[in-house]
Amino acid sequence: MIDEARMRRIRWRCRRGMLENDLVLHRFLDASGDVLTENDVANLDELLNMTDSALWDLIAGRGEIADASLAAFVARLRLPMNQEAKDAR
């Protein structure tokens, strides 16, 4: 489990210039922040080092991810987004 101070820093880093990324990242943290592992944080750090457009391409499924661990993490990021789409139907 990630301590509270570290989680605040992660949330701050998840503030993005592109609203879509900001919404996906914050909804993910709201849903899964209390169970993040060190590996999850490492994957999130890798994503947060990307530009907004590159990150959105991965989240939206328009980009390829070679690393299996990172691909699985991005799939988890998409879960709240997919649930909202189902609820809207």
Secondary structure, 3 states (H helix, E strand, C coil): CCCHHHHHHHHHHCCCCCHHHHHHHHHHHHHHHHHCCHHHHHHHHHHHCCCHHHHHHHHCCCCCCCCHHHHHHHHHHHHHHHHHHHHHC
